[in-house]
Each structure stands twice: as C-alpha cells, then as structure tokens.
C-alpha cells in the first residue's frame, strides 16, 4: 500500500480524481457505529416520546451534516485541508486558534472511540466466559488500534478503501443485530411514552446535532480535496449528507424503540453504552457483535486520527503528515491505556472537556461554513502567505469566536465534572440551572447563530472585494 505524501499542500491537478459519490464511504463508515443505538436512549432521556425522538434524530442529524456537506465544498473549490482553508476567514496565523481547538477535539474523540472499543470487547467476553476480561480488552485494543493507526498513517487512498469495507461489513452485521433483537421491541410500551415539552425536544435535537454531526465540520474538506473542481457542488453536499446521515438516523430511532421497551436496558446503556446492547443478544452472536462494535468505532477513529495529523501541521508543527499522524497515534495510545486500565473516573470529566470544546468549535463551524458559501473560490497562494489577501490575524473573526464562545458557555449546563460547574452563568435569564431550559443546550444554538450572523455582517463586503 502506498504512503500518502501530501500534507497541507494544495492537491496537484493530476491527482484530482473520483466522483462525489465516493464521499459516501468515508462518511458512512465513520458514522455506522453501534454507539448510535445507545443515542436512542439518550434522546428519550430528555423526557420526550419515541416519535419526538425520531423527529429530533432526523432533524439534528441531517441539519448538522448539511454543515459538513457545505464545508466539503471548500475542499472541492481549493483542494486543500479544512484547517488550511480556515486561514481565509481567520488569517494565516489567526487560524492557529481554531486549528488547535480542532486538534484537541480530534485527539479527544480518538481516545473515547478506542476506549469504548476496548471496553466493549471486555464486556462481551465477560458474558462468553473462558477468557480473562483483561486479556479480552487487550485483544480488542490491539485490533482497534492496529486498524486505526495503519489506515490513518498510510493516508487518503487506504482510508477510502478500508472505509468501504468497514461500511459494508458493519451495515450487514448491524442489520443482522436488528433482526435478532426486533422481537424485544414492545410497541405498546413505546407508543405509550407521553410527549415531552418543547424544551426537551429542542434539547434532544441540539444534542443530536452536536453529538452526531457538528464535530465533523472541521474535517470535511480533508476528504473532498482530491475531487476535481468541476465536480457538482450539489452532488458533493448530497452524498456527504446521505452517507453520513442514513445509518445514524436508523440506529438512533431503533435504539429509542429498544430503550423505550425496557427500563432495565435504558438504565444499563447510561453506564455502559456499547456493552449494554449485548444483554439482549444470544450468546452465539457475541463474538460477531464484538467485531462489529470494534469496526464501527474504528471507522470514526480513522477519520479523526487522519484529520488530527493534518490539523497539527496546519498550525505550524514542522513534520510530514504521516509523522504527525504517528505522534497523534502515540497520544491516543497513552490516553486509551490511562482511561481503560488506570483511571477510576476519567470518562465523565473527559466528556465534559469535549463538550466544553464543542461550543467554540460550533462558532468556528458557523464562521467557516458562511465563509465557504460567500466565496466563489480561494486564492491558493495567499493561504500560505501572511502577506497575502487573507492577512496574518483576522481580528473580527477572532472576536466573533470569543463572543460566541462566552455566550455559548453561559447557556449550557455541564454536569460531567465539578470543575466545569462555572458554565451556565447566563441561565438565570431563562429559569436558572434547574429550570426547564437548563439542559436544552441552547448555548450551542446561540454559538452557531452568533457565528453565522456575525461573520456575514463583518465579512461579506471584504470577501466580495477579495
């Protein structure tokens, strides 16, 4: 297999090939994880009905991946990675700010996904018996890490091939999982769940958008930058949204039906999102389930690891892309080992850390998407020169990001860690931290709104001149 030598450079004309439909495989493979089944339980946790959860899952997933689709247009327009293209809106040096935040978010999710794959393997073998749980986790760890690192380090061509295989295998096995468990759905109980409040529905919708799609905006152009520039923009957006959305919508909806049928399963998912799904399976399918769980999580981890390497060199780290990916892989290894075998209560504080990063990333996503939609093209040479039209620091964009972040943090409640209890300082305006809007995550919505409107107002004339 060939090692990809391209990094943050613009892809040469001779290397631009493929069709928009090729985007289906990386995005579907990255979002086919069985973890989406557990999200169905999380949606119901907002106190809403199954039908409300279904609508929230559809809207939250599709709307968030529309942002990913629009961001993918930047890669087709200029054939450069996402965080390099972000220089057009933040300045060549100013883009270090969103680049660093994106890098931390990528590495964080790599650790979470690989840790879940490792723990899921251990849970499966507890039920199977005959093998030590720790040995089983080492086995799952080895499989997940090997697949993730090899694909991400080798680069784009290998990723596109392996994501196709992962997608097909995981979808077939997931359909089989549904066929084995559909008898566990009690439609009478599911239909009897009463409708929840508007606040609960909005909270679930925003949760779906942030937990499923929004975190991929900062990677979008990384996988469209090899496409020819004549590729249809509508097709790029369409295939990205379809590939990324179709499986999560189905799995979240089915997961809500399972959780709504069994209070015990719903409670178990809260503490063990992947492992709890084994409790309704026949023993003979557990090994296949373990493999499916690992492969589904690996699909997302591969894209995170590849894009984290690109993000690292985009902020000025002086190494080749494959070296940067290897460095990130080492950090991921340390994080997973600490989380799985050392820490007692690392997961929830770390999740709080990721959610906290999600607010400024939401502002940046809105700014970036607005910039892409306002521009017909990018000046490639100026993306790499602080003396070019994009300048060194775009203080207006940075200011919008700061304001959006401060407002966003003020309207979210983070219960994952005590050191994040300072968040939610504006919630007194809408009922307080214990009020009906406290867990609606409105801060993410406000962050997006400030990013969209603020950047449009300050940048549209400048972009027109550029």
Secondary structure, DSSP 4 states (H G I P E B T S, - for coil): -PPP---SSPPPGGG----GGGHHHHHHHHT--THHHHHHHHHHTTS--HHHHHHHHHHHHHHHHHHHHHHHHHHHHH-S-HHHHTHHHH-TTTTHHHHHHHHHHHHHHHHHHHHHHHHHHHHHHHHH-SS-HHHHHHHHHHHHHHHHHHHHHH-HHHHHHHHHHHHHHHHHHHHHHHHHHGGG--HHHHHTSPP--HHHHHHHHHHHIIIIIGGGGGGGGGGTTTS-TTS-HHHHHHHHHHHHHHHHHHHHHHHHHHHHH-HHHHHHHHH-TTGGGGGGS-GGGHHHHHHHHHHHHHHHHHHHHHHHHHHHHHTT--S-HHHHHHHHHHHHHHHHHIIIII-SSHHHHHHHHHHHHHHHHHHHHHHHHHHHHH-S---TGGGG-TTSTT-S--HHHHHHHHHHHHHHHHT----S-GGGTT--TTGGGGT-TTSTTTTS-HHHHHHHHHHHHHHHHHHHHHHHH-
